[in-house]
Amino acid sequence: MGEHAHSRYFSEDAYEQAAEPKELHVVPNAGHVDLYDKTDLIPFDKLEEFFTKNLL
């Protein structure tokens, strides 16, 4: 989720209700739509690490 996303509280609420495994990662200086198309902001390494650890 982006640090400055107007919908950040939705992500925080979903995180609190989610079962393990879970990890909340806040992308600094990013808004909501920044993570749609600004590929330099998308934390691909964090996504790969989480899915590799928890789904394989």
C-alpha distance matrix in Angstrom:
0.0 3.7 6.4 8.5 7.0 10.1 8.7 6.6 9.8 9.8 7.0 9.0 12.1 11.5 10.9 14.1 16.0 15.2 18.0 18.1 17.1 13.5 11.2 8.0 6.5 5.1 6.0 9.0 10.4 7.9 7.9 7.1 9.8 9.6 7.7 10.7 13.4 13.0 13.6 14.2 10.6 9.4 9.9 12.7 14.5 12.1 12.0 15.7 16.4 14.8 16.5 19.7 20.0 19.5 20.8 23.7
3.7 0.0 3.8 5.4 5.0 8.8 8.9 7.1 10.8 11.7 9.8 11.3 14.6 14.7 14.1 16.9 19.2 18.7 21.5 21.6 20.6 17.0 14.2 10.9 8.6 5.6 4.8 6.5 6.9 4.4 4.8 5.7 8.5 7.6 7.2 10.6 12.7 11.6 12.9 12.9 9.2 9.4 10.6 13.9 15.8 13.9 14.3 17.9 18.7 17.7 19.5 22.4 22.9 22.7 24.1 26.8
6.4 3.8 0.0 3.8 5.8 9.0 9.9 7.4 10.5 12.6 11.0 11.3 14.8 15.8 14.9 17.0 19.8 19.8 22.6 22.6 21.8 18.1 15.1 11.5 9.3 5.6 5.5 5.2 5.8 5.5 6.3 8.4 11.5 10.4 10.7 14.1 15.9 14.3 15.8 15.1 11.3 12.3 12.9 16.5 17.8 15.7 16.8 20.3 20.5 19.5 21.9 24.6 24.6 24.6 26.4 29.1
8.5 5.4 3.8 0.0 3.8 6.4 8.6 7.4 10.6 12.7 12.1 12.8 15.9 17.1 17.0 19.0 21.5 21.9 25.1 25.4 24.9 21.1 18.4 14.7 12.9 9.3 8.7 7.9 6.5 5.7 4.6 7.1 10.2 9.8 11.2 14.1 15.8 14.5 16.8 16.4 12.9 14.2 15.6 19.0 20.8 19.0 19.7 23.3 23.8 22.8 24.8 27.7 27.9 27.7 29.2 32.1
7.0 5.0 5.8 3.8 0.0 3.8 5.2 5.1 8.6 9.8 9.7 11.3 13.8 14.7 15.2 17.5 19.5 19.8 23.2 23.9 23.5 19.8 17.6 14.0 12.8 9.8 9.7 10.3 9.3 6.9 4.2 4.3 7.9 8.8 9.7 12.0 14.4 14.1 16.3 16.8 13.3 13.7 15.5 18.5 20.7 18.7 18.7 22.4 23.3 21.9 23.5 26.7 27.1 26.4 27.5 30.6
10.1 8.8 9.0 6.4 3.8 0.0 3.8 5.6 7.8 9.1 10.4 11.8 13.5 14.8 16.1 17.9 19.6 20.6 24.1 25.4 25.4 21.7 19.9 16.4 15.8 13.0 13.4 13.8 12.6 10.5 7.3 6.6 9.8 11.7 12.8 14.4 17.0 17.1 19.6 20.3 16.9 17.3 19.1 21.9 24.2 22.1 21.9 25.6 26.5 24.7 26.2 29.6 29.8 28.8 29.9 33.2
8.7 8.9 9.9 8.6 5.2 3.8 0.0 3.8 5.5 5.5 7.1 9.1 10.3 11.3 13.0 14.9 16.2 17.1 20.8 22.3 22.4 18.9 17.6 14.3 14.4 12.4 13.4 14.8 14.4 11.9 9.0 7.0 10.3 12.5 12.5 13.9 17.1 17.7 19.7 20.8 17.3 16.8 18.3 20.8 23.1 20.7 20.0 23.8 24.6 22.5 23.7 27.2 27.4 26.0 27.0 30.4
6.6 7.1 7.4 7.4 5.1 5.6 3.8 0.0 3.8 5.4 5.3 6.3 8.7 10.0 10.7 12.6 14.6 15.4 18.9 20.0 20.0 16.3 14.6 11.1 11.3 9.2 10.9 12.3 12.7 10.8 9.0 7.9 11.7 12.9 12.5 14.8 17.8 17.8 19.3 19.9 16.2 15.7 16.5 19.3 21.1 18.3 18.2 22.0 22.3 20.2 21.9 25.3 25.1 24.0 25.4 28.7
9.8 10.8 10.5 10.6 8.6 7.8 5.5 3.8 0.0 3.8 5.4 4.9 6.0 8.5 9.7 10.5 12.4 14.1 17.7 19.3 19.9 16.4 15.2 12.1 13.2 11.7 14.2 15.5 16.1 14.5 12.7 11.5 15.1 16.6 16.1 18.1 21.3 21.5 22.9 23.5 19.8 19.1 19.6 22.2 23.7 20.7 20.4 24.2 24.2 21.7 23.4 26.8 26.3 24.7 26.3 29.8
9.8 11.7 12.6 12.7 9.8 9.1 5.5 5.4 3.8 0.0 3.8 5.5 5.2 6.2 8.5 10.0 10.8 12.2 15.9 17.9 18.5 15.3 14.8 12.2 13.7 12.9 15.2 17.2 18.0 15.7 13.6 11.3 14.5 16.6 15.5 16.9 20.4 21.2 22.4 23.6 20.1 18.7 19.3 21.5 23.3 20.3 19.3 23.0 23.4 20.6 21.7 25.4 25.1 23.1 24.2 27.9
7.0 9.8 11.0 12.1 9.7 10.4 7.1 5.3 5.4 3.8 0.0 3.8 5.4 5.1 6.0 8.6 10.0 10.3 13.8 15.2 15.4 12.0 11.2 8.5 10.1 9.9 12.4 15.0 16.3 14.1 12.8 10.8 13.9 15.3 13.6 15.4 18.9 19.3 20.0 21.1 17.5 15.9 16.0 18.1 19.7 16.6 15.7 19.4 19.7 16.9 18.3 21.8 21.5 19.7 21.0 24.6
9.0 11.3 11.3 12.8 11.3 11.8 9.1 6.3 4.9 5.5 3.8 0.0 3.8 5.5 5.1 6.3 8.8 9.9 13.3 14.5 15.1 11.7 10.7 8.0 10.2 10.0 13.2 15.3 17.0 15.5 14.6 13.4 16.9 17.9 16.4 18.7 21.9 21.9 22.5 23.1 19.4 18.1 17.6 20.0 21.0 17.6 17.4 20.9 20.5 17.7 19.6 22.9 22.0 20.3 22.2 25.7
12.1 14.6 14.8 15.9 13.8 13.5 10.3 8.7 6.0 5.2 5.4 3.8 0.0 3.8 5.4 5.2 6.5 8.7 12.3 14.5 15.7 12.8 12.9 10.9 13.6 13.7 16.9 19.0 20.5 18.8 17.5 15.7 19.0 20.6 19.0 20.8 24.3 24.7 25.4 26.3 22.7 21.1 20.8 22.8 23.9 20.5 19.8 23.2 22.9 19.7 21.2 24.6 23.6 21.4 23.0 26.7
11.5 14.7 15.8 17.1 14.7 14.8 11.3 10.0 8.5 6.2 5.1 5.5 3.8 0.0 3.8 5.5 5.2 6.0 9.8 12.1 13.1 10.4 11.2 10.0 12.8 13.8 16.7 19.4 21.2 19.0 17.8 15.6 18.4 20.0 17.9 19.3 22.9 23.6 23.9 25.1 21.8 19.6 19.2 20.7 21.9 18.6 17.3 20.6 20.5 17.2 18.1 21.7 20.8 18.4 19.7 23.4
10.9 14.1 14.9 17.0 15.2 16.1 13.0 10.7 9.7 8.5 6.0 5.1 5.4 3.8 0.0 3.8 5.4 5.1 8.3 9.7 10.4 7.3 7.8 6.8 10.2 11.8 15.1 17.9 20.2 18.5 18.0 16.4 19.3 20.2 17.8 19.8 23.1 23.4 23.3 24.1 20.7 18.6 17.5 19.1 19.7 16.1 15.4 18.6 17.9 14.6 16.2 19.4 18.2 16.1 18.0 21.6
14.1 16.9 17.0 19.0 17.5 17.9 14.9 12.6 10.5 10.0 8.6 6.3 5.2 5.5 3.8 0.0 3.8 5.7 8.3 10.2 11.8 9.4 10.2 9.5 13.0 14.4 18.0 20.3 22.6 21.3 20.7 19.3 22.5 23.4 21.3 23.4 26.7 26.9 26.9 27.5 24.0 22.1 20.9 22.6 23.0 19.3 18.8 21.8 20.8 17.4 19.1 22.2 20.5 18.3 20.4 24.0
16.0 19.2 19.8 21.5 19.5 19.6 16.2 14.6 12.4 10.8 10.0 8.8 6.5 5.2 5.4 3.8 0.0 3.8 6.7 9.7 11.7 10.1 12.0 12.0 15.6 17.2 20.5 23.2 25.3 23.6 22.7 20.7 23.6 24.9 22.6 24.1 27.7 28.3 28.2 29.3 26.0 23.7 22.7 23.9 24.5 20.9 19.8 22.6 21.9 18.3 19.3 22.4 20.9 18.1 19.7 23.4
15.2 18.7 19.8 21.9 19.8 20.6 17.1 15.4 14.1 12.2 10.3 9.9 8.7 6.0 5.1 5.7 3.8 0.0 3.8 6.7 8.4 7.1 9.7 10.6 14.1 16.4 19.5 22.5 25.0 23.0 22.5 20.4 23.0 24.1 21.3 22.7 26.1 26.8 26.3 27.5 24.4 21.7 20.5 21.2 21.7 18.2 16.8 19.4 18.7 14.9 15.7 18.8 17.3 14.4 15.9 19.6
18.0 21.5 22.6 25.1 23.2 24.1 20.8 18.9 17.7 15.9 13.8 13.3 12.3 9.8 8.3 8.3 6.7 3.8 0.0 3.8 6.2 6.8 10.2 12.3 15.8 18.6 21.7 24.8 27.5 25.7 25.6 23.7 26.0 26.9 23.9 25.3 28.5 29.1 28.1 29.2 26.4 23.5 21.8 22.2 22.1 18.7 17.4 19.3 18.2 14.4 15.0 17.6 15.6 12.5 14.2 17.7
18.1 21.6 22.6 25.4 23.9 25.4 22.3 20.0 19.3 17.9 15.2 14.5 14.5 12.1 9.7 10.2 9.7 6.7 3.8 0.0 2.9 4.9 8.4 11.4 14.6 17.9 20.9 24.0 27.0 25.5 25.9 24.4 26.7 26.9 23.8 25.5 28.4 28.6 27.3 28.1 25.4 22.6 20.3 20.5 19.9 16.5 15.6 17.0 15.4 11.8 12.8 14.9 12.5 9.7 12.1 15.2
17.1 20.6 21.8 24.9 23.5 25.4 22.4 20.0 19.9 18.5 15.4 15.1 15.7 13.1 10.4 11.8 11.7 8.4 6.2 2.9 0.0 3.8 7.0 10.5 13.3 16.8 19.5 22.7 25.8 24.3 25.0 23.6 25.7 25.6 22.3 24.0 26.7 26.9 25.2 25.9 23.5 20.6 18.1 18.0 17.2 13.9 13.0 14.3 12.5 9.0 10.0 12.1 9.6 7.0 9.8 12.9
13.5 17.0 18.1 21.1 19.8 21.7 18.9 16.3 16.4 15.3 12.0 11.7 12.8 10.4 7.3 9.4 10.1 7.1 6.8 4.9 3.8 0.0 3.8 6.8 9.8 13.2 16.0 19.2 22.3 20.8 21.4 20.1 22.4 22.4 19.2 21.2 24.0 24.0 22.7 23.3 20.6 17.9 15.6 16.2 15.7 12.1 11.4 13.6 12.1 8.5 10.3 13.0 11.1 9.1 11.7 15.0
11.2 14.2 15.1 18.4 17.6 19.9 17.6 14.6 15.2 14.8 11.2 10.7 12.9 11.2 7.8 10.2 12.0 9.7 10.2 8.4 7.0 3.8 0.0 3.8 6.3 9.9 12.7 15.7 19.0 17.8 18.9 18.1 20.5 20.0 17.1 19.6 22.1 21.6 20.4 20.6 17.7 15.3 12.9 14.1 13.5 9.7 10.0 12.5 10.9 8.0 10.8 13.3 11.7 10.8 13.6 16.6
8.0 10.9 11.5 14.7 14.0 16.4 14.3 11.1 12.1 12.2 8.5 8.0 10.9 10.0 6.8 9.5 12.0 10.6 12.3 11.4 10.5 6.8 3.8 0.0 3.8 6.6 9.8 12.7 15.7 14.6 15.6 15.0 17.7 17.3 14.8 17.6 20.2 19.5 18.9 19.0 15.7 13.8 11.9 14.0 14.0 10.3 10.9 14.1 13.0 10.6 13.3 16.1 15.0 14.3 16.7 19.7
6.5 8.6 9.3 12.9 12.8 15.8 14.4 11.3 13.2 13.7 10.1 10.2 13.6 12.8 10.2 13.0 15.6 14.1 15.8 14.6 13.3 9.8 6.3 3.8 0.0 3.8 6.4 9.4 12.6 11.7 13.4 13.4 15.8 14.7 12.3 15.6 17.7 16.5 15.8 15.5 12.2 10.7 8.7 11.4 11.5 8.1 9.5 12.8 12.1 10.6 13.5 16.0 15.5 15.5 17.8 20.4
5.1 5.6 5.6 9.3 9.8 13.0 12.4 9.2 11.7 12.9 9.9 10.0 13.7 13.8 11.8 14.4 17.2 16.4 18.6 17.9 16.8 13.2 9.9 6.6 3.8 0.0 3.8 6.2 9.2 8.6 10.3 11.1 13.8 12.5 11.0 14.6 16.5 15.0 15.2 14.5 10.8 10.5 9.5 12.9 13.5 10.8 12.2 15.6 15.3 14.2 16.9 19.4 19.1 19.3 21.3 24.0
6.0 4.8 5.5 8.7 9.7 13.4 13.4 10.9 14.2 15.2 12.4 13.2 16.9 16.7 15.1 18.0 20.5 19.5 21.7 20.9 19.5 16.0 12.7 9.8 6.4 3.8 0.0 3.8 6.5 5.8 8.6 10.1 12.0 9.8 8.7 12.5 13.8 11.8 12.0 11.0 7.3 7.8 7.5 11.3 12.3 10.6 12.1 15.3 15.6 15.3 17.7 20.0 20.3 20.8 22.6 24.9
9.0 6.5 5.2 7.9 10.3 13.8 14.8 12.3 15.5 17.2 15.0 15.3 19.0 19.4 17.9 20.3 23.2 22.5 24.8 24.0 22.7 19.2 15.7 12.7 9.4 6.2 3.8 0.0 3.8 5.5 8.8 11.5 13.4 10.9 11.0 14.8 15.6 12.9 13.8 11.9 8.5 10.4 10.4 14.2 14.9 13.6 15.6 18.6 18.6 18.6 21.2 23.3 23.5 24.2 26.1 28.4
10.4 6.9 5.8 6.5 9.3 12.6 14.4 12.7 16.1 18.0 16.3 17.0 20.5 21.2 20.2 22.6 25.3 25.0 27.5 27.0 25.8 22.3 19.0 15.7 12.6 9.2 6.5 3.8 0.0 3.8 6.8 10.3 11.8 9.2 10.7 14.1 14.5 11.8 13.6 11.9 8.8 11.5 12.6 16.2 17.5 16.6 18.2 21.2 21.7 21.7 24.0 26.2 26.7 27.4 29.0 31.3
7.9 4.4 5.5 5.7 6.9 10.5 11.9 10.8 14.5 15.7 14.1 15.5 18.8 19.0 18.5 21.3 23.6 23.0 25.7 25.5 24.3 20.8 17.8 14.6 11.7 8.6 5.8 5.5 3.8 0.0 3.8 6.8 8.2 5.8 7.1 10.5 11.3 9.3 11.3 10.7 7.3 9.2 11.2 14.5 16.5 15.5 16.3 19.6 20.5 20.3 22.1 24.7 25.4 25.7 27.0 29.4
7.9 4.8 6.3 4.6 4.2 7.3 9.0 9.0 12.7 13.6 12.8 14.6 17.5 17.8 18.0 20.7 22.7 22.5 25.6 25.9 25.0 21.4 18.9 15.6 13.4 10.3 8.6 8.8 6.8 3.8 0.0 3.8 5.8 5.3 7.3 9.8 11.3 10.4 13.0 13.3 10.1 11.3 13.6 16.7 19.1 17.8 18.0 21.4 22.7 21.9 23.4 26.3 27.1 26.9 27.9 30.7
7.1 5.7 8.4 7.1 4.3 6.6 7.0 7.9 11.5 11.3 10.8 13.4 15.7 15.6 16.4 19.3 20.7 20.4 23.7 24.4 23.6 20.1 18.1 15.0 13.4 11.1 10.1 11.5 10.3 6.8 3.8 0.0 3.8 5.6 6.3 7.9 10.5 10.8 13.2 14.4 11.4 11.4 13.9 16.4 19.1 17.7 17.1 20.6 22.2 21.0 22.0 25.2 26.2 25.5 26.1 29.1
9.8 8.5 11.5 10.2 7.9 9.8 10.3 11.7 15.1 14.5 13.9 16.9 19.0 18.4 19.3 22.5 23.6 23.0 26.0 26.7 25.7 22.4 20.5 17.7 15.8 13.8 12.0 13.4 11.8 8.2 5.8 3.8 0.0 3.8 5.3 5.3 7.4 8.5 11.3 13.1 10.9 11.0 14.2 16.1 19.4 18.6 17.7 20.8 22.9 22.1 22.7 25.7 27.2 26.7 26.9 29.6
9.6 7.6 10.4 9.8 8.8 11.7 12.5 12.9 16.6 16.6 15.3 17.9 20.6 20.0 20.2 23.4 24.9 24.1 26.9 26.9 25.6 22.4 20.0 17.3 14.7 12.5 9.8 10.9 9.2 5.8 5.3 5.6 3.8 0.0 3.8 5.5 6.1 5.5 8.5 9.6 7.4 8.4 11.8 14.0 17.0 16.7 16.3 19.3 21.3 21.0 21.9 24.6 26.2 26.2 26.6 29.0
7.7 7.2 10.7 11.2 9.7 12.8 12.5 12.5 16.1 15.5 13.6 16.4 19.0 17.9 17.8 21.3 22.6 21.3 23.9 23.8 22.3 19.2 17.1 14.8 12.3 11.0 8.7 11.0 10.7 7.1 7.3 6.3 5.3 3.8 0.0 3.8 5.7 5.8 7.2 9.0 6.5 5.7 9.0 10.8 14.1 13.6 12.8 15.8 17.9 17.5 18.2 21.0 22.6 22.5 22.8 25.2
10.7 10.6 14.1 14.1 12.0 14.4 13.9 14.8 18.1 16.9 15.4 18.7 20.8 19.3 19.8 23.4 24.1 22.7 25.3 25.5 24.0 21.2 19.6 17.6 15.6 14.6 12.5 14.8 14.1 10.5 9.8 7.9 5.3 5.5 3.8 0.0 3.8 6.3 7.7 10.7 9.4 8.2 11.6 12.4 16.1 16.0 14.4 17.1 19.8 19.3 19.3 22.1 24.1 23.8 23.5 25.8
13.4 12.7 15.9 15.8 14.4 17.0 17.1 17.8 21.3 20.4 18.9 21.9 24.3 22.9 23.1 26.7 27.7 26.1 28.5 28.4 26.7 24.0 22.1 20.2 17.7 16.5 13.8 15.6 14.5 11.3 11.3 10.5 7.4 6.1 5.7 3.8 0.0 3.8 5.6 8.7 8.7 8.4 12.2 12.7 16.3 17.0 15.8 18.0 20.8 21.0 21.0 23.3 25.7 25.8 25.4 27.3
13.0 11.6 14.3 14.5 14.1 17.1 17.7 17.8 21.5 21.2 19.3 21.9 24.7 23.6 23.4 26.9 28.3 26.8 29.1 28.6 26.9 24.0 21.6 19.5 16.5 15.0 11.8 12.9 11.8 9.3 10.4 10.8 8.5 5.5 5.8 6.3 3.8 0.0 3.8 5.4 5.6 6.8 10.5 11.7 14.9 15.8 15.5 17.6 20.0 20.6 21.2 23.3 25.4 25.9 26.0 27.8
13.6 12.9 15.8 16.8 16.3 19.6 19.7 19.3 22.9 22.4 20.0 22.5 25.4 23.9 23.3 26.9 28.2 26.3 28.1 27.3 25.2 22.7 20.4 18.9 15.8 15.2 12.0 13.8 13.6 11.3 13.0 13.2 11.3 8.5 7.2 7.7 5.6 3.8 0.0 3.8 5.3 5.1 8.3 8.6 11.8 13.4 13.0 14.5 17.1 18.2 18.5 20.3 22.6 23.5 23.4 24.9
14.2 12.9 15.1 16.4 16.8 20.3 20.8 19.9 23.5 23.6 21.1 23.1 26.3 25.1 24.1 27.5 29.3 27.5 29.2 28.1 25.9 23.3 20.6 19.0 15.5 14.5 11.0 11.9 11.9 10.7 13.3 14.4 13.1 9.6 9.0 10.7 8.7 5.4 3.8 0.0 3.8 5.8 8.0 9.1 11.4 13.1 13.8 15.2 17.2 18.7 19.7 21.0 23.0 24.4 24.8 26.1
10.6 9.2 11.3 12.9 13.3 16.9 17.3 16.2 19.8 20.1 17.5 19.4 22.7 21.8 20.7 24.0 26.0 24.4 26.4 25.4 23.5 20.6 17.7 15.7 12.2 10.8 7.3 8.5 8.8 7.3 10.1 11.4 10.9 7.4 6.5 9.4 8.7 5.6 5.3 3.8 0.0 3.8 6.2 8.7 11.0 11.5 12.4 14.6 16.2 17.1 18.5 20.3 21.9 22.9 23.7 25.4
9.4 9.4 12.3 14.2 13.7 17.3 16.8 15.7 19.1 18.7 15.9 18.1 21.1 19.6 18.6 22.1 23.7 21.7 23.5 22.6 20.6 17.9 15.3 13.8 10.7 10.5 7.8 10.4 11.5 9.2 11.3 11.4 11.0 8.4 5.7 8.2 8.4 6.8 5.1 5.8 3.8 0.0 3.8 5.7 8.7 9.0 9.0 11.4 13.4 14.0 15.0 17.1 18.8 19.5 20.1 21.9
9.9 10.6 12.9 15.6 15.5 19.1 18.3 16.5 19.6 19.3 16.0 17.6 20.8 19.2 17.5 20.9 22.7 20.5 21.8 20.3 18.1 15.6 12.9 11.9 8.7 9.5 7.5 10.4 12.6 11.2 13.6 13.9 14.2 11.8 9.0 11.6 12.2 10.5 8.3 8.0 6.2 3.8 0.0 3.8 5.4 5.4 6.5 8.8 10.1 11.0 12.6 14.3 15.7 16.8 17.9 19.5
12.7 13.9 16.5 19.0 18.5 21.9 20.8 19.3 22.2 21.5 18.1 20.0 22.8 20.7 19.1 22.6 23.9 21.2 22.2 20.5 18.0 16.2 14.1 14.0 11.4 12.9 11.3 14.2 16.2 14.5 16.7 16.4 16.1 14.0 10.8 12.4 12.7 11.7 8.6 9.1 8.7 5.7 3.8 0.0 3.8 5.5 5.1 6.1 8.5 9.9 10.6 11.9 14.1 15.4 15.8 17.0
14.5 15.8 17.8 20.8 20.7 24.2 23.1 21.1 23.7 23.3 19.7 21.0 23.9 21.9 19.7 23.0 24.5 21.7 22.1 19.9 17.2 15.7 13.5 14.0 11.5 13.5 12.3 14.9 17.5 16.5 19.1 19.1 19.4 17.0 14.1 16.1 16.3 14.9 11.8 11.4 11.0 8.7 5.4 3.8 0.0 3.8 5.5 5.2 6.1 8.6 10.1 10.4 12.1 14.2 15.2 15.9
12.1 13.9 15.7 19.0 18.7 22.1 20.7 18.3 20.7 20.3 16.6 17.6 20.5 18.6 16.1 19.3 20.9 18.2 18.7 16.5 13.9 12.1 9.7 10.3 8.1 10.8 10.6 13.6 16.6 15.5 17.8 17.7 18.6 16.7 13.6 16.0 17.0 15.8 13.4 13.1 11.5 9.0 5.4 5.5 3.8 0.0 3.8 5.5 5.1 6.1 8.6 9.9 10.6 12.1 13.8 15.2
12.0 14.3 16.8 19.7 18.7 21.9 20.0 18.2 20.4 19.3 15.7 17.4 19.8 17.3 15.4 18.8 19.8 16.8 17.4 15.6 13.0 11.4 10.0 10.9 9.5 12.2 12.1 15.6 18.2 16.3 18.0 17.1 17.7 16.3 12.8 14.4 15.8 15.5 13.0 13.8 12.4 9.0 6.5 5.1 5.5 3.8 0.0 3.8 5.5 5.3 6.2 8.4 9.9 10.6 11.4 13.2
15.7 17.9 20.3 23.3 22.4 25.6 23.8 22.0 24.2 23.0 19.4 20.9 23.2 20.6 18.6 21.8 22.6 19.4 19.3 17.0 14.3 13.6 12.5 14.1 12.8 15.6 15.3 18.6 21.2 19.6 21.4 20.6 20.8 19.3 15.8 17.1 18.0 17.6 14.5 15.2 14.6 11.4 8.8 6.1 5.2 5.5 3.8 0.0 3.8 5.5 5.3 5.8 8.4 10.0 10.2 11.0
16.4 18.7 20.5 23.8 23.3 26.5 24.6 22.3 24.2 23.4 19.7 20.5 22.9 20.5 17.9 20.8 21.9 18.7 18.2 15.4 12.5 12.1 10.9 13.0 12.1 15.3 15.6 18.6 21.7 20.5 22.7 22.2 22.9 21.3 17.9 19.8 20.8 20.0 17.1 17.2 16.2 13.4 10.1 8.5 6.1 5.1 5.5 3.8 0.0 3.8 5.7 5.3 6.0 8.5 10.1 10.8
14.8 17.7 19.5 22.8 21.9 24.7 22.5 20.2 21.7 20.6 16.9 17.7 19.7 17.2 14.6 17.4 18.3 14.9 14.4 11.8 9.0 8.5 8.0 10.6 10.6 14.2 15.3 18.6 21.7 20.3 21.9 21.0 22.1 21.0 17.5 19.3 21.0 20.6 18.2 18.7 17.1 14.0 11.0 9.9 8.6 6.1 5.3 5.5 3.8 0.0 3.8 5.5 5.3 6.0 8.1 10.0
16.5 19.5 21.9 24.8 23.5 26.2 23.7 21.9 23.4 21.7 18.3 19.6 21.2 18.1 16.2 19.1 19.3 15.7 15.0 12.8 10.0 10.3 10.8 13.3 13.5 16.9 17.7 21.2 24.0 22.1 23.4 22.0 22.7 21.9 18.2 19.3 21.0 21.2 18.5 19.7 18.5 15.0 12.6 10.6 10.1 8.6 6.2 5.3 5.7 3.8 0.0 3.8 5.4 5.2 5.3 7.3
19.7 22.4 24.6 27.7 26.7 29.6 27.2 25.3 26.8 25.4 21.8 22.9 24.6 21.7 19.4 22.2 22.4 18.8 17.6 14.9 12.1 13.0 13.3 16.1 16.0 19.4 20.0 23.3 26.2 24.7 26.3 25.2 25.7 24.6 21.0 22.1 23.3 23.3 20.3 21.0 20.3 17.1 14.3 11.9 10.4 9.9 8.4 5.8 5.3 5.5 3.8 0.0 3.8 5.7 5.8 5.6
20.0 22.9 24.6 27.9 27.1 29.8 27.4 25.1 26.3 25.1 21.5 22.0 23.6 20.8 18.2 20.5 20.9 17.3 15.6 12.5 9.6 11.1 11.7 15.0 15.5 19.1 20.3 23.5 26.7 25.4 27.1 26.2 27.2 26.2 22.6 24.1 25.7 25.4 22.6 23.0 21.9 18.8 15.7 14.1 12.1 10.6 9.9 8.4 6.0 5.3 5.4 3.8 0.0 3.8 6.2 6.5
19.5 22.7 24.6 27.7 26.4 28.8 26.0 24.0 24.7 23.1 19.7 20.3 21.4 18.4 16.1 18.3 18.1 14.4 12.5 9.7 7.0 9.1 10.8 14.3 15.5 19.3 20.8 24.2 27.4 25.7 26.9 25.5 26.7 26.2 22.5 23.8 25.8 25.9 23.5 24.4 22.9 19.5 16.8 15.4 14.2 12.1 10.6 10.0 8.5 6.0 5.2 5.7 3.8 0.0 3.8 6.1
20.8 24.1 26.4 29.2 27.5 29.9 27.0 25.4 26.3 24.2 21.0 22.2 23.0 19.7 18.0 20.4 19.7 15.9 14.2 12.1 9.8 11.7 13.6 16.7 17.8 21.3 22.6 26.1 29.0 27.0 27.9 26.1 26.9 26.6 22.8 23.5 25.4 26.0 23.4 24.8 23.7 20.1 17.9 15.8 15.2 13.8 11.4 10.2 10.1 8.1 5.3 5.8 6.2 3.8 0.0 3.8
23.7 26.8 29.1 32.1 30.6 33.2 30.4 28.7 29.8 27.9 24.6 25.7 26.7 23.4 21.6 24.0 23.4 19.6 17.7 15.2 12.9 15.0 16.6 19.7 20.4 24.0 24.9 28.4 31.3 29.4 30.7 29.1 29.6 29.0 25.2 25.8 27.3 27.8 24.9 26.1 25.4 21.9 19.5 17.0 15.9 15.2 13.2 11.0 10.8 10.0 7.3 5.6 6.5 6.1 3.8 0.0
